[in-house]
Amino acid sequence: MYRHQPLFRIAWCRRPLVHANRRFLSSQKTAPTDTPHAFQSLPPDWEDEAPPLSDFTELPHKDFGKNQLMQTNEDFKRALRGILRKFPPVTYAFAYGSGVFPQSAATASRTTQSPHPNPPDAILKWQKGGGKMIDFILTPRFSQHFHSLNLREHRDHYSFLGSLGSGVVSHVQEKYGAGAYFNPYVVVNGTMIKYAVVNYETLLRDLTDWDTLYFAGRLHKPVKILHEEPNIRVANQRNLLSAVRCALLLLPEKFTEKELYSTITGLSYQGDPRMQYGSENPKKIDNIVTHQLKNFRYLYHDLIMSLPNIRYADESVILKPGWMENSELDQKMSQDMDPERRASMVRRLPKKFREKVYFQYRGKFGISGREYQQMLEARKDESSGGILKKQVAGDFDRRIAAEKDIPQMVTKAINQTVKWPSTVQTLKGPFTAGFSKSWRYLQEKREKARMNHYSAATQSVFLSFIQVQPSLIPFYVQYDTVDFLTHPLKRLLWVDAICINQENLMERASQVCMMDEIFERAFNVMVFLGELDSRNSILFEELAAGDEVISRVGHCDRPPPSRVVIQQLEELFQNPWFKRVWVLQEVCAKSSVTFMCGSARFSYLSLLNLYMGHRGTVVTKEFWPLTTQWIRQPPEEFSTPQFSLWNRLGESRNYLATDPRDRVFALKSLIGLDQSRMDRLIDYTRSVEECFTDVATFLLPVLGLRLLTAARHPHRRHMPSWIPDWSQTLPLQLLSFLVEFPKSNEPVSRTSAAKKQRHKIQAFLTEDNEPSLELHVTGCRYAQIVKSSQVFQFNSGEDAIRQMKKLYYSLDNLRGFVGTESKICDDPTMYLPLDEAILHTMNSMSDIELDMHLRRGSLTGIHVYFFSNVEIMRDLFTSLQNCKIALMCDDDLVIVPEAVQPGDMICVLSGAISPCALRASPDGTWKLISGDCYIFTDHFRAYGEESFFMCDKFVACNEYMAEEFILR
């Protein structure tokens, strides 16, 4: 099967070159192929034969190893090379780390505490504020000569060892640790950098044999190469292939793309003391892969395609243009577990590393020392003349590949390779960099790890309270507070106002992303509601009594509370604490919640039990703050995945937040849908308008036009009119919260399709067996029982119909009673033009007329999408050029302003069709198989920032027939 390859693919380059005596020389002839691209040939044994190269023309192919060259901004690349020119000449150099490629959304855009004194604009733009030190690896041919020249120009870069001369410096570099000499916290061209010097032969040997994995592991990840050398390019290509093979030995038969890259990234961190002793972010590997997925694909995709034992589960995805840019895509992959293929991978592991794997199995198999040495001699990579031999799996490799514990044995070999060199390299840091710089570097590493790992353990207590204006002098949060909390014997208290440095935007966003983990680990959440109010003493006594019963029997079956208790409970819910948006996660994410009000103390369970005991007797609207809709539910229900961000935003619009962005960010821990995407949305360096637009863009592909039900004419500049302003405090108005689509998708006959399907929305007074009132919405495609005790309140008696009318008035965005059986409006012009009167509104009816139709249940075809004002609609439609507007009515299709012609575009306002009520035709279009007249589209496509949806196909159905309109 043809696989589309955006770059040069090794998989198709198996033919030997024409000139046998120069098999490693690049050929200019193209190999014949039936693909759209022509590819040069590679020698089939290019991995086995590696003669020294003098220049890039001797590479196996002119594009060989181009996958190693990561793309960055040209200005940023010039800035990095400008820094490199300040040092003596080197053979090979690259920049790496989070200062070059971001490893988290928060750090990528940090604007505070930049380490750079006066960096070039290119670095500021690339780092979006310049908040990261940039790391370099410099590789000279001769280290002592480099240090000699560098000491003359930059003596201040070195510690006291520099005074002993370049000979001592190079000796310490090459004889101890991994063979690197680090100089951290150096300012070059106004930019804070850290650079390491490694000898050319040391780097080449590590890439080829994996002596230490110290440098080979860094090159397993995307880096920015600034100066190249052909032999290192070939060695690094072999290094990358070895990383893929090693990762496959660690992975099961089926895995995902991100799991593969995470395994590769984690190779060099196995055994690293910085990971074991808390000096590195425990989520570093995941952050690197998540935020550099595009670069990982660019680096490894060619190599993956060259291996015969690994494949993508859905190869059609990689044929689509631009798939590498899709960071949301996590391709499923699989490998061939055939022992022969796995034995070949074992044989082709780097030499030194392979010997460590062999040694693990020597002990397991009980092989004697002499026999083991003879086997190693027979399995040497070089012949007696020093020429590399073709690496073919032998019996010992096959025996290893058949073992079930090969992942564990390979992991042990990795630990043996990494641990000692990394440990010694870390220990010599105070001597090479200086004690002050080493201590500073260690503290910064610990701080980063602390901010990415919640510092309070399971015995911590989260304190929630309402802040008041203090009379004390303001103070800044110090890191000592965090150190106190992270000590294993003093993890006692977590107070967000103290433990989070609000001025540090990086720390603030990082802590918000971890709020779900914070509450999950908290032993208890203490809620302080202020001083004791003597007027509520009866309520507190009732709550305390409930706690006593719950502690004995686990539950409390109390009688209905008195009117006095109900009134005091209403007053309690008016406390400002219940209006904070952060309250939702504090209460719902943790079942163990204790309230304190003065000396009174009661549990969340007692408060919940009391509320649930009298909910059917409440008649005053003031008692229905949205908090009660959350607090009445068991908290574990709010961690289930079916709750989406859309419902959360709609349900929490009456809550308050000091920062408008927190209206969205505070809901993160309560959303079970796409948590990783929510983490990327949390960014305090972006404006309110940018954050709200990001949220709307995130919801748009799923919700479609339903998003407009929450839109209002924005009061914020630089925000499109269809973007909801989530900071507005509005009444509950999202119809999607009250109703759901029918679940049946069984085919319906033509006869039954011609019959009108009447659905009801029933409004019950209480959950008891009292008489109920029914509100018939015969044209609506929803079917759900809405209990008024949970959403709306109706009074019984003669005023019931009037209360039903208030139900609709309480939905602020409800604007559309379209075509009806009772012909409320016979004038067809009421449906057009849209920019004058969108739809016939309920406000135009008299109370008597509306009551009559409500009583008869004759209002049909409630429009699904309701708009708050004419301006939003006008902005929407004027942004669609050459667009004929199609509008749904009860039985008829209304086209505004004229008939649809082929080539026209349709804006669909209805969307009332559930996908379950549709069936795909053999030709790929959709047919309406049940229900009344609706319009829907086959697919949508976005059209610009200010426009909304366009479609090129729709189907209309009336009572007796279905017609399909395909707009060419």
N, C-alpha and C positions, 0 to 999 in steps of 0.2 A: 504494500500500500504506500502510495506517495505521501510523504510528510512534508508539509511546507516548512521551509527553513529560512528564517529571515537573515541568517548569517551563514558563513561558511560551515559546512557540516563534515565532521570527520567520518561519519557513518558511510558516506558515499565515496570516500577516498581510499580505496583499497588496492588500486592498481599500482604496480611498481613503475618507477620512472624509466625513461628510455635508456639513459646512460647508467649502466650498471656500476661503473667505476666511480660515479659520483651520485650514488643513490639518495644522498641526503641533500642534493642540490635542488633548488626550486626549478620546476619545469614551467614553460610558458604555454604548453599545449593544454587544451581542454579535453576532458574526458567526455565521450558521448553519453548523453542521458536523455530520457524522455520527459524530464521535468522542465518547467519554464526557465530554470536557471541552469547555467553551465558551471560545473565545479572542477577545480583542478584535482589531480590525483596526488595521493600521498603514498609513500612506501608502506606496505602492510606491516612492517616491523619497526616503525619509527620510534616506538617506545623502547625497543631493545637496543637500537643502535643510536648512540649519542656522541658522535665525534665532536671535537671542539670546533666552534664556529667563529669565524673572524668578523663577519658582518651579517646584516639581516637578509642579504640576497641568498645566503646559504640555508635559510630556513626551509623546511619541507614544503612550504607554500608561502606565497607572498602575503596571504592573509592569515597565516598560522598564528594562533594565539591572540587574535584581535578581540576575542571575548574578554580578555583581561583588562581591556582599556575602557574604564567606566566613563560615561559622559557626564560632564559638569558644565556649568556656566563658563564661557571663555574668559570673562573678566576674573572670575574666581581662580581659574587655572593659571592665568598670568600672575595673579597675586601670590599664589603658592610658589611659582617658579621664581618670582622676585625674591622671596625669602630664601629659596635654595641657592640663588646666586651669591648670597652673602657668605657662603661657606666655601671651603676649598673644593676643587673638582672631585666628583664621585663617579663611580661606574654605574650605580643603580640607586634609585631613590623613589620612595613613595610616601604619600600622606594617608593616614588612616584614622579611624576612630569617629566618635560622635561629633567632633568638630568639623569633619568633612562630609560624613553621611549621617543624618539624624537618626537617633535610636529611640525617640519618643516624641509624641506630639507636643508635649509641654516644653521639653528642652529645645525643640526645633525652633520655637518662637519666643524664647525667653528674652526679655528686654532689660532685665535688671541684673546688677552685679556682674557686668561683663568683665572678664579678666584682661581684655585688651586695652592698653592705655590709649592708643590712637591708631586703630586699624584702618586699612584701606576700605573705601566704600564697598568694593566688591565682596569683601569678607563680611561686612555688616549686612549686606543684602542677602548673601547666601545663607548666613546663619540667622537671618531675621532678627538682628539685634546684637549679634556677635557675642553670644554667651558661652562659648566653648573654647577651651584650649585646643590647639591643633597639634597632632602627633606626627612625627616624621621618622622614617628609617633611612639612614644614609649608609651606603655601602661603597667604601673605597677599595681599591685593589690592595693597598698596604695601609693598615690602620695606624701604624706608628708615624708614617709620613703625614697622614691626614691630621693627626693630633698635633704634630709639630707645627704645621701651618696654622691650624685652628687656634692653638694656644697663643700664637703671636697676635692674632686679630681679636680673639674673644677669650682672654684669660678669665674674665668674670663669669664665664659659663661653667667653670670647673670648680670643684671643691679644693681642699688642701692638697689633693693628689696632683693637681696641676703644677704645683711648685716643685714636685719631684721630677718633672720632665715627661716627655712623650713616651719614653721607654717604659716607665712605671705605669703610666696610664694604659698603654696598649697591653702590657702584661696582665694587669688587673682585668682588663676587658676580656681577653681571650682565654685566660686560665681559670677563671672562676665563673660559675653560673652558666648561662646559655651562650655567652660570647658577645654580649652587648654592653655598651657603656652609655648610660642615660644621663642627659642633662635636662632636668625639668625646669619650668618657670623661667624661661629665657625669652626676652623681648627682642624681636627682630622685625624691623619695619613697622613698629607700633603694634605688633601682634604677639600675644603670649603663645609660646610654643613649647613643646617637649620633643627632643630629638634623641635618637639612639644611633650609635655608630656600631656597625657590625662588619667584620671582614668579608670580602667577596667569597672566599673559599668556604667560610663558615655558613654563609647563607646558601650557597650552592649545595653544600653537603646536607644541610637540613631539609632543603626542598627535595632532594633526591632520596635520602635515606631515612628521614625523620629521626635524626639524632635526638633532638629535644622537642620538636614541634613548636618551639618558641616563635620562630619566624614563619615556618610553613603554616602554622595555625592562623597567624594573622592574615596570611595571603589566601586562606580558605574563604575569607569574607571579602566583600567588595572594598577595594582600595583605589586611590587615585595615584597612578604611576606617573611620575614626573620626569624620570630619566631611565631609559631602557638599555638592556644589553641582551643580545640574542640567545646566549647560553642560558641565562636566567629565565628568559621567556619559555624556552623549551622545558627547562627543569620545572618551572611553575605549572606548565600544562600537565606534566606528569604528576605533579603534586595535587592538582585539582582532581584528576582522574582517580588518584589513590584515595582522596577524601570521599569521593562517591562510592568507591568499592568498599571502603572501610565502613561507611554509613550503612550500606546494604547488608553487610554482615551483622550489624547491630539491629536492623529493622526486621519486622515480620514480613510475611508474604505480601500483605496489602497495607498500604499507608497512604498518607497524603503528601502533597508537594511541600507544605510547610513543615511537616514532620521530617522529611528528608533534609531540608535546609537547616532545620533546628539541630538535627543530629550532626550534620557536618560542622555547624558553628560550634557545637559543644565539645568537639573533639579536643581542642586545645585548652578547654577549661576543666577537663577531667584531671583531678589531682592538683589543680592550681590552689595554693594555700590561700590566696585572696578570696576564692569562692568559699572555702571551707571555714574561714574565720571571720566572715562578715565584712570583708573589705571591698566586696563587689556587690552590685545589685543582683539579688537572686533571680530577678526577672530579666536579666540582661540579654540572655540568648533569645527569649521570646520577643523582646523589644527590637533587637537587631533584625530578626527575620521579618517581623510584621511591618516595620517601617522601611525596609530595604528589599522588599520582595521583588520589585521590578529589576533591581540590579543583580539579585541572586539568579533570576531567570536568565538575564543576559550573560552571566558568568558561566552557568552550568548547563543551560539547555542544549547547547551543541554537544557537550560531552555526554549528556544523558542519551541523546539520540545516537551516539556512536557506540553505545554498549548494547550488546544483543540480549541481555537478560533483564532489562528494565523497560517498562512501557507505560504510557498514559492510559487510563481506563477509557477515556473518551478522546480519541485522537482528532475528532472533528473540531474540538475547541481550539487546538493549537493551529488549525488551518485558518482561523478567523484573524483578520488583520487587527492589530492593536491589542491582542489578548495579553501580552506581557505587561501592559499598562494597568490592567484590571487588578487592583490590590484586593478586591473582595473575593476573587476567584481562588479557590483552593482545590486544585485538581487532585483527583484520586489516582493513585499509581499502584503498580504491582511489579513484583520481580519473580524471576524463574528460580525456584528453590531446588532445581536439579543439582545433585551433589557434584557432578562434573563441572558445572559452571561455577559453583561456589568454591570448588577446589582451585579453579583457575584464578578466582579473585584473591584467594589466600596466597597463591604463588606470586601474584603480581603486586602484593603489598610492598612498600618500600623496604629495603634490605634490613636495616637495623631494627625497624619495627617488626618485621616478619620474624626475625630471630627471637624477639621477645615472645611472640605468639608461639613459636615452636617450643621455646623453653617451658611455657606453661603446660603444654601437652606432653612434653618429655616427662615431667613429674607425674602427670596423670596416667600415662601409659607405662610408666616404670622402665623407661629406656636407659640403658647404662651410659656412662660418660663417653666411653670409647665408641660405642655404636652411634651415639648422638653426634660426635665429632666427625665420624666418617660420613654420616648422612649430610651434615652441613657442608663438608668438603665436596660431596657429589652435587649438592644443590647450589653451589656458588654461582653468582651471576656472571662472573668473568671466566674466560678460558685461561689457559696457561700463558697466553700471549697478551692478556689484559683486555681482550675484546669481549664485549658483552655478548652473552649467549641468549638465545630465544627462551623466554620464560614459559615453560610448559609444566603443568601440574603433574606431580609425582604421586606415588602411593601414600606418602606421609600427608600430603596436602589433601588427598581424597579422604583419608582417615579423619583428618581434622574437620573437613566439611560435613562429614556424616554425623558429627557430634551435635547434640541438642544444646549444649552449654556454650557454643561458640560466641554468642554475644557477651556472656560473662567473662570469658577468657580474653576476648579482644579488649574489653573494658579494663581488665587488670593490666594488660600490656600498655594501654594508653596511660594509665595512672603511673606505671613505672617509667614511662618515657617523659612525662611532664613534671612529675612531682619534684624530683631532686633538682633539676636545673632551675625550675621556677622558684623553688625555695631559696636556693643559694643566690639567685639573681635578686630576690627581694632583700635578702640579708645584706648584700653588698651595697644596697642603695644608699645607706647613710654615708658610706665611704666615697662613693662616686659622685653623688648629688649633694652631699652635705647633710648634716643631721637636721638642720632647720627645714630645708626643703623636703626631705624625706618625711618628716613628721607632718608637715603641711599637706603633702600628697596623701599620706595615710588617712589624715583626718577628713579630707575632702572625699576620699573614697568611702569612708565609713558613713559620712553624712548622706551621700547619694544612695547608698544601700539602705540607710535608715528611712529616708523619705520614700523609698519604693517598697518598703516592707513595714507593715503596721507595727508600731512599737509597743502596743499594749497587748498583753497575752490574755488568756482566758479568764484570769482572775481580776481583770481590770473593771472599772466602773466608769460608765459614760455619764457625765453630768450635763443635763439639759436645763436651760433656764432662760428667762427673759432678761435681756440686758436693760439696765436703767442708766440714766445719765450720772456718772460717778462724780464725786467731789474731789477725787484724788488726782494727782498729777499723772498724765499719761506716761506709760512706760512701753519699751520695746520688748518683744519676746526674745529671750535668749536661748541658745542651744542647750544651756545647762538644764532647762526644764525637760527637754526631750531626753537628755542623758539620764536624768533622774527616773523618768518613766521607763526607759529601756533597760535599766538595771534589773537583773533577774530576781532580786529580792525586794524591789520597790515598785512593782507594777501595780499601782494602787488606783490611780485616778486619771481620767482623760477628760479634759475640758477643751472643746474646740477653740474657744476664744483665747485660750492661753497657749495651747500646744500647737497651734498652727500660726505661723508667721504670715498674717494677712497681707503684709506689704511685699512678700516674696511671691510673685505670681506663679512661679514654677512650683513652689511648695504648696501653694493654695490649690492649684489644679490637681497636683498629685494626690493630695489628701482627699479631695472630693471624689476622685476616681476610686479611692479605696474605702469609701464610706460603708459599702455593703459588708466588706470584710471587717471593718472596725466594729460594727454593730453585731456581726455574727460572733465575734470573739469576746464581746463584752459580757462580763458575768451578770451585770444588771445595768439598767438605764434608770437613773434617778432624775425625776422631773420636779423642779422647784417652781411652784406657782405663786410665790410671793408670801406675804404675811397672812395670818389667819383672820378670816372675817367672821365675827361672832354671829352674823346673820345666817351663816351656813352651818351652824353647829349641828343641827338636826341631820343634815345631809352627811356630814362627816361621821357622825355616830352610826348612821345606817351603813356607810361604806366600811367602817371599821368592823362592825358586826358581820358583814358579809365576808371580810377577810378571815375572821376567826372561824367561821363555818367552813370556808374553802380550805383552810389549813388542816381541818380535821377530816373532812370527808371528800375533798377534792372538787366539790361543786356546791352551789347554793340555790335552793329552790325557794325563793322568797315570795311573799304575797305581793300583789300590786301595791306600789308605793302611794303614799298620801299625796294630796295636791300640794302640800307645803314642800315635800321632798322634790316633787317634779319642778316646782318653781325655783327652788334652790339649785337644782341640777341645770336648769336653763341658765341661771346666772353664772354657774361655774363655767359653762361652755362659752361664755362671753369673755373669759380671761384671754388676754392677748397671746398667750402661749398657743392656744388652739388655732390661731390664725396664721402662724408661721408656716411657711412652706416646708421648712426643714423638719417640722413635727411629723410629717407623714412617714419618713423613713425611721425616725427615732422611735415611733410607737409600733409601726407595722412590721418593721424588720426584726424586732426583738420581742419575744413573748413575755420576758421578765422585765416589767416596767413598774416602777414604784413612784407614786406621786407624793409630794410633800407640800403642805400648805401651812406655814407656821409650824405648830407642834403636831398638827394632824398628819397622819400617814395612812395611805391606802394604796391598794394594788390596782393595776390596770384591769385585772380579771374581775375585781369587785365592781369597778366602775362600769365595765362592759355588761356585767350581769344585771346591774341595776337598770341600765339603759334599756337592755333587751326586754326587761320585765314589764316596762310600761310603754313601749313604743307605739302601741295601738291607741293610746289615750291622748296623745299629743295633738293639739289642734292649732297652736299658734305658730305662725310662719317663722318667727324669730328663733324658734328652737331648732331650725333646720340649717345650721351652718354646714358647709360641706364636710367639715371634720367628722361629723357624726356619721356620714356615709362611709367613712374609712374606719372609724373606731368601732363601728358595730360589727365589723367582719373579723373573724379570726385572723391574726397577722400572717399565719403561714399561707393563706390563700393569695397573698400579694407577692409571693415569690415564684408563682407558677408562670410558665412562659406565655400563656395565652393572653395575658394583659400586655397591651402594647403601649408605646409612648403616646400614641394618639389619644387613647382613653385616659391616660394619666393627665395629659395636658388639659383635656376637657373637664375632668373631675376636679382639678386643683386650681381653676382659674380665679377662685375667690380667696386664695391664700396670698399672704403678703411676703415680700422679700425686699431687703434693702437694695440689693443689686438686681436689676431686671433679669439678668442672665441666669440668676439662681432659680427663677421660676421653672427653668428647664433642667439645669444642672442638679438641683436638689432631688429630682425624681430618678436619678440614675440607678440607685440601689434598689428601686422598686420595679425595675423593668427587666423582665426575663428575656427580652428580645434583642439580640445583637448587642451584647454588652461591649464587645470590643469596638464597635462603631460608635457607641455612645462615649467611650473613653476618648476617641479622637475628636468628638464634638466639643468636649470640655476644654476650653482654651480661653483664659481670662485676658489674653493679650489682644483678642479680637473685639471689635465694637459690638454693641447690642444688636445693631442692624445686621451685621455679618453673622452673628450667632443665630438670630432668628431666621435668617435666610438659609443657613446651613441646616437647621432643623426642618424647615419646610421642604428643602431639596431632598433631605433624607426620607421624608414621609411621602413625597410626591409620587414616586413610582408605584407605591402600594395603594394609596388612597385615591389618586386621580382627582377628579373634580370634587370629591367629598371634602377635600382640603378647604374649598371655598366656603364651606358652612361655618368655618371659624374665622373667616377673613372679615375685617372691618376696614373702613377707610383709614389708612395709617396716619398717625400724627408724627411719624418719624420720617425724616428725610433719608434719601438714598436707600429706600426699601420699596420693592415693587408692591403694587396695590393688592396683589393676591396673596402676599405673605401675611399670615396672621401675626398680630401683635400679642404675643403670649403674656405680656405683662399687664394687659388690661383686665380689670376686675369686672367680669360680666356674669349675668345669670347663666345657669346651666342651659345650654342651647344645642348641644350636639346630638342630633337625632340618632346617630349611630350608637350612642350610649344606651338608648332606650329600646331599640329594636334590632332584629337580626334577620338575615336572609333566610328564606325557606331552605330546608336541608334536603328535600326530595329532589332527585334528579332522574326519576323514572320517565320514560317517554310517554307522551300524552297523545291520544288519537286526535284526528282532525275534528271529530265531532265534539269531543270534550274541550278541545282548544277553542272552539267557537262559543262555548259557554263561558259566561263571565265567572271568574273566580273571585268570590267575595271573602275578604279577610276582615278580621275584627281586631281592634285594640280595646281591651276591656279595662276599665278603671274601677278597682274595688276600693270600698271605703276602708276596710280593715281586713285582716286575715281571718276574722271570725266568720260565722255563718249569718252575717247581717245581709239585708237586701243590697244588691249591687246595681250599679248603673253601667250601661254599656254605651260606648261611643263607637259607631260604625264608620269605618273609613273604607268604603267598598272598592275603591280603585287602587288602594295601596298594596304593594307587593310584599308587605311585611306581615308577620303573624307573631305576636308576642303578647303575653299578659303582663301588664304593668301594674304593680301593686302601689296604690296611692300612698300607702303608709311609708313607702320608701322614697318616693319621688315627689308627688304632689299631694295636696290636701283638698278634700272635697267635704263640704257640709251636706248633711242629709236633708231631706225635705224638699220644699218647693224651690229652693235656691240651687238645686243640684246642677241644673243645666247651666246656670250662670257660672258655677264653679268650673264646669267643663270648659266654658269659654275662656276662663282665666288660665286654664292649662295651656291653651294655645298662645295666649298673650304672653305667658311667662317664657315661651320660646322666642327670644327676641328676634331671631333671624327668620322666623316663619313668615313668608311673604306670598305663598302661592297656592290658592285654590283655583286650579285650572278646570277646563271643560267638565261640566257636571250633568247628571241626568235631569235635575230639576231646572236646568237652564237659568241659573242665577244671572248669568250674563249672556244674552243672545248676540251682542254686538261683537263680531269677529275682530274688530279693530282693537279690542281690549288685549289681544295677544301681541299687537305690534303697533308702532315700532318699539323696540326694547329700550331705547334710550329715553323714552318719555314715560312710559308706564310698564314696568317689567312684566308684571302679572296682575291679575285682578286680586287686590288685597282684601283681607278680612276687614280692614278698617273702613272700607267703603260701604259695608253693609250696615243697616240699622240693627239695633239690638233685637228688635222683634223678628226681623227677617233671619238673622243669624240663629236665634233661638229656635225658630221653626225648622230650619234645615238641620240643626244639631239634633233636635228631637226626632226628626224623621230619619236621621242617619243617611241623608241624601248627598252629603258633600263627598265627592269622589275624586280620586286622582290627586291626592296630596303630592305636591312636587317634592322630590327627594332632596334637592339641593336648594338651600335658601340663602339669599344674599342680603346683607345688611343695608345696603343703600344703592342708589342708581350709579354713583360714581365708580364703584368697583366694577359693576357690569359694563359700564361705558369704557373703562380702561381695558377691560378684558377683550371686548369685541373690536374696539378700534385698533388693538395691537395685532389682530389677525387680518392680514391683507387678503383680498379676493376670497372672502369667506362668506358663504351662504349659511344662515343660521337655521338649524333644525330644532324644533321644539316639540316635546311630547305633550299630547292631550289624552283624554280618556279613550276615545275610539278612533280618533282621526290623527293623521300626520299633518302637522302644520309647518310649512316651509316659509321662512321669512328671509327676504321680502319677495322672492319669486321662486319659480320652480327650479329644482336642482338640475344642473346640466353636467354631462361628463367633463371632468377636469376641475369641477368646483371642489371646494373644501368645506367640510362640515364641522361645526362646533356642537358637540352633543351636550345638552343640558340635563338630560334625564339620568341616565345611568341606573335606572331603577331595576334593570334586569339583573338577577343573580346569575352568576356563571353556571350554577347548578341547573337552571331552567333552560339552558341552551344545549344544542347538539351540533357538533362539527359535521359539515357535509363532506363528501368524498373529495370535492374540489378545494377543500381547505377553508371555505367560508363558513360562517355560522348561521344556523337557522333557529328562529324562535319557535318553540314547540308547545308553548302554553302561555296563558295569560292574555292581558289586554294589549293595547297598542303602545309599543315602546320603541325607542331608538337605541341602538348600541353600536359599537364599533368593533371591527376585527382587531385593530391594534391602534395605539396612539404613538405619536412622536412629538417630542418637545421642539419648539420652534422659537428659539431666541429667549433672552432673559425676561423680557416684558410680556411675551406672548404666553399662551398656555398650551392647549392641546390642538392638534389637527389630526384628521384621519382621512383615509382614502377609500373607505368601504363602510357601508352600514346596511342594516336590514330593518324593514318596517313590517309590522304585522297588524292587521285589524281583526274584526270579529270573524270574518269568513275566509280570509285568504292571507297568504304571506308573499311578499314581493321582495326581491333582492335588487339592490341598486349597487352596482360596482362602478365607482368613479375612476375612470382611466385618466 
